[in-house]
């Protein structure tokens, strides 16, 4: 499948600095209603490097839930190959 337009997502936070997954899902649902082909979660605009592994997986799951079936690509690079493989496996397990 060839992708034409993927939306690189930001990872919103609330006024206390916590993940705002509801805000993320509202944004994804709004964008899913457009002609976009899919989403990129946790790219450079998604503040990937500032999130703990558990938070990264929560972002992936929340994005998938709101994507209305559109493809979601997730950044899973890490400082070690082992960590990247673990994150990739977890992201694949999330859908």
C-alpha positions in Angstrom: 0.0 0.0 0.0 1.4 3.4 -1.0 0.7 6.2 1.4 0.2 9.7 0.1 -0.3 11.9 3.1 0.4 11.0 6.7 -0.2 13.4 9.5 2.7 13.7 11.9 1.1 14.1 15.3 2.0 16.1 18.3 1.8 14.6 21.8 -0.4 17.0 23.8 0.1 17.6 27.5 -2.2 19.2 30.1 -1.3 22.2 32.2 0.5 19.9 34.7 2.7 18.4 32.0 0.8 15.0 31.9 -0.1 13.3 28.7 -3.4 14.5 27.3 -4.6 11.4 25.6 -8.2 12.6 25.3 -6.9 15.7 23.5 -4.8 13.5 21.3 -7.8 11.3 20.4 -9.9 14.4 19.6 -7.2 15.6 17.3 -6.8 12.2 15.6 -10.6 11.7 15.2 -10.9 15.2 13.6 -8.0 14.5 11.2 -9.3 11.0 10.4 -12.5 12.5 9.0 -10.4 14.2 6.3 -8.7 12.7 3.2 -5.5 11.9 5.1 -4.2 8.4 4.5 -2.9 7.8 8.0 -0.9 9.0 11.0 2.7 9.1 12.3 2.7 8.8 16.1 5.8 9.7 18.2 7.9 11.3 15.4 10.1 14.3 16.2 7.0 16.5 16.6 5.6 13.9 19.0 8.3 14.5 21.6 9.2 10.8 21.5 12.5 11.3 23.3 10.7 13.0 26.3 8.4 10.0 27.0 8.9 6.9 29.0 8.3 3.6 27.3 5.0 3.1 29.0 3.8 6.6 27.8 4.9 5.8 24.3 2.7 2.7 24.2 -0.2 4.7 25.7 0.2 7.2 22.8 0.2 4.4 20.2 -2.9 2.8 21.7 -4.8 6.1 22.0 -3.9 7.0 18.4 -5.0 3.6 17.1 -8.3 3.9 19.0 -9.1 7.2 17.4 -7.7 6.5 13.9 -11.0 5.2 12.5 -9.1 2.3 10.9 -6.6 4.5 9.1 -3.0 3.2 9.3 -0.8 4.4 12.2 3.0 4.3 11.9 4.8 4.6 15.2 8.4 5.7 15.8 10.1 2.9 17.7 13.8 3.9 17.5 15.8 3.8 20.7 19.3 4.0 21.8 19.8 0.2 21.7 18.7 -2.4 19.2 17.2 -4.4 22.0 15.0 -1.5 23.2 14.0 -0.8 19.6 13.0 -4.4 19.0 11.0 -4.4 22.3 9.2 -1.2 21.4 8.5 -2.4 17.9 7.1 -5.7 19.2 4.9 -3.8 21.7 3.6 -1.4 19.0 2.8 -4.3 16.7 1.0 -6.0 19.6 -1.1 -2.8 20.1 -2.2 -3.0 16.5 
